[in-house]
Amino acid sequence: MHFLAPIRLGWIATIRASVNFTSKTSCEVGVRIDAENPLSGEKFHTASAYVTMVAIGSDGKPAAMPPLVVISPEEKRRHVEATERRRARLQLREDLERARKQNTHT
């Protein structure tokens, strides 16, 4: 999460989210938080985050997610970037597991 500016007491916080990518049972959600000074009308981008969420079925286990339909250029850009973040995240996980195994065998 990237914190960019504070939200002052009495200001209006707006939280927007969009699903950027779906895989078999999980998705990436991009979140943007803006704050507005109700006296001046000034708006500030205060925080952004990418959240990975897993769909859980009624049985408590991961459930299949429908594929994401991307239409607009903005949706396509977000999807491409989310795909790259996922690839990098999975590669990092693999690298860390490999390093952990090597450290336990030395």
C-alpha positions as a LaTeX table, in Angstrom:
\begin{tabular}{lrrr}
\hline
Residue & $x$ (\AA) & $y$ (\AA) & $z$ (\AA) \\
\hline
Met1 & 0.00 & 0.00 & 0.00 \\
His2 & 1.27 & 3.44 & $-0.86$ \\
Phe3 & 0.29 & 6.25 & 1.54 \\
Leu4 & 0.52 & 9.58 & $-0.23$ \\
Ala5 & $-1.35$ & 12.07 & 1.96 \\
Pro6 & $-3.34$ & 12.10 & 5.20 \\
Ile7 & $-7.11$ & 12.25 & 5.46 \\
Arg8 & $-8.04$ & 15.00 & 7.91 \\
Leu9 & $-10.81$ & 14.69 & 10.47 \\
Gly10 & $-14.08$ & 15.84 & 8.90 \\
Trp11 & $-12.96$ & 15.25 & 5.33 \\
Ile12 & $-14.83$ & 12.96 & 2.96 \\
Ala13 & $-13.04$ & 9.74 & 1.98 \\
Thr14 & $-13.92$ & 8.06 & $-1.30$ \\
Ile15 & $-12.75$ & 4.51 & $-1.94$ \\
Arg16 & $-12.85$ & 3.16 & $-5.48$ \\
Ala17 & $-11.90$ & $-0.35$ & $-6.53$ \\
Ser18 & $-11.65$ & $-2.32$ & $-9.75$ \\
Val19 & $-10.96$ & $-5.95$ & $-10.49$ \\
Asn20 & $-7.86$ & $-5.93$ & $-12.68$ \\
Phe21 & $-7.21$ & $-9.65$ & $-13.14$ \\
Thr22 & $-8.79$ & $-12.99$ & $-12.33$ \\
Ser23 & $-7.24$ & $-16.43$ & $-12.23$ \\
Lys24 & $-8.82$ & $-19.75$ & $-11.35$ \\
Thr25 & $-9.81$ & $-18.88$ & $-7.75$ \\
Ser26 & $-8.29$ & $-15.48$ & $-7.05$ \\
Cys27 & $-8.30$ & $-11.93$ & $-8.33$ \\
Glu28 & $-6.35$ & $-8.70$ & $-8.05$ \\
Val29 & $-8.32$ & $-5.65$ & $-6.96$ \\
Gly30 & $-6.85$ & $-2.19$ & $-7.43$ \\
Val31 & $-7.94$ & 0.24 & $-4.70$ \\
Arg32 & $-7.65$ & 4.04 & $-4.75$ \\
Ile33 & $-8.54$ & 6.28 & $-1.82$ \\
Asp34 & $-9.20$ & 10.00 & $-2.32$ \\
Ala35 & $-10.04$ & 12.60 & 0.30 \\
Glu36 & $-12.00$ & 15.80 & $-0.15$ \\
Asn37 & $-11.91$ & 18.87 & 2.04 \\
Pro38 & $-15.64$ & 19.67 & 2.27 \\
Leu39 & $-14.96$ & 23.36 & 2.95 \\
Ser40 & $-12.69$ & 24.07 & $-0.02$ \\
Gly41 & $-13.68$ & 21.23 & $-2.36$ \\
Glu42 & $-10.02$ & 20.30 & $-2.81$ \\
Lys43 & $-9.46$ & 16.62 & $-3.56$ \\
Phe44 & $-6.34$ & 14.62 & $-2.76$ \\
His45 & $-5.20$ & 11.15 & $-3.78$ \\
Thr46 & $-4.31$ & 9.69 & $-0.38$ \\
Ala47 & $-3.52$ & 5.99 & $-0.89$ \\
Ser48 & $-3.41$ & 3.17 & $-3.43$ \\
Ala49 & $-3.10$ & $-0.59$ & $-3.08$ \\
Tyr50 & $-3.33$ & $-3.83$ & $-4.99$ \\
Val51 & $-5.14$ & $-6.52$ & $-3.04$ \\
Thr52 & $-5.22$ & $-10.21$ & $-3.93$ \\
Met53 & $-8.43$ & $-11.91$ & $-2.89$ \\
Val54 & $-9.50$ & $-15.55$ & $-3.04$ \\
Ala55 & $-13.09$ & $-16.58$ & $-3.78$ \\
Ile56 & $-14.38$ & $-18.89$ & $-1.05$ \\
Gly57 & $-17.34$ & $-21.19$ & $-1.67$ \\
Ser58 & $-20.04$ & $-22.16$ & 0.81 \\
Asp59 & $-17.89$ & $-25.19$ & 1.71 \\
Gly60 & $-15.10$ & $-22.86$ & 2.90 \\
Lys61 & $-12.75$ & $-23.87$ & 0.07 \\
Pro62 & $-11.45$ & $-21.77$ & $-2.84$ \\
Ala63 & $-14.08$ & $-21.48$ & $-5.55$ \\
Ala64 & $-13.81$ & $-20.86$ & $-9.28$ \\
Met65 & $-14.02$ & $-17.26$ & $-10.42$ \\
Pro66 & $-15.53$ & $-16.21$ & $-13.74$ \\
Pro67 & $-13.04$ & $-14.87$ & $-16.27$ \\
Leu68 & $-12.60$ & $-11.12$ & $-16.37$ \\
Val69 & $-13.94$ & $-9.39$ & $-19.47$ \\
Val70 & $-11.72$ & $-6.44$ & $-20.43$ \\
Ile71 & $-13.07$ & $-4.04$ & $-23.02$ \\
Ser72 & $-11.76$ & $-0.50$ & $-22.65$ \\
Pro73 & $-8.12$ & 0.47 & $-23.20$ \\
Glu74 & $-7.88$ & 1.32 & $-19.48$ \\
Glu75 & $-9.19$ & $-2.13$ & $-18.50$ \\
Lys76 & $-6.74$ & $-3.77$ & $-20.92$ \\
Arg77 & $-3.82$ & $-1.76$ & $-19.48$ \\
Arg78 & $-4.78$ & $-2.69$ & $-15.91$ \\
His79 & $-5.11$ & $-6.35$ & $-16.90$ \\
Val80 & $-1.69$ & $-6.45$ & $-18.57$ \\
Glu81 & $-0.04$ & $-4.76$ & $-15.59$ \\
Ala82 & $-1.83$ & $-7.06$ & $-13.11$ \\
Thr83 & $-0.72$ & $-10.10$ & $-15.11$ \\
Glu84 & 2.89 & $-8.92$ & $-14.83$ \\
Arg85 & 2.56 & $-8.27$ & $-11.07$ \\
Arg86 & 1.16 & $-11.78$ & $-10.61$ \\
Arg87 & 4.00 & $-13.31$ & $-12.63$ \\
Ala88 & 6.58 & $-11.40$ & $-10.58$ \\
Arg89 & 4.87 & $-12.34$ & $-7.29$ \\
Leu90 & 4.80 & $-16.04$ & $-8.18$ \\
Gln91 & 8.44 & $-15.91$ & $-9.31$ \\
Leu92 & 9.44 & $-14.24$ & $-6.04$ \\
Arg93 & 7.59 & $-16.91$ & $-4.06$ \\
Glu94 & 9.40 & $-19.64$ & $-6.02$ \\
Asp95 & 12.79 & $-17.95$ & $-5.50$ \\
Leu96 & 12.19 & $-17.58$ & $-1.75$ \\
Glu97 & 11.15 & $-21.22$ & $-1.40$ \\
Arg98 & 14.26 & $-22.33$ & $-3.30$ \\
Ala99 & 16.50 & $-20.15$ & $-1.10$ \\
Arg100 & 14.82 & $-21.42$ & 2.07 \\
Lys101 & 15.43 & $-25.03$ & 0.99 \\
Gln102 & 19.07 & $-24.29$ & 0.20 \\
Asn103 & 19.57 & $-22.62$ & 3.60 \\
Thr104 & 18.09 & $-25.57$ & 5.50 \\
His105 & 20.41 & $-28.03$ & 3.69 \\
Thr106 & 23.64 & $-26.13$ & 4.40 \\
\hline
\end{tabular}
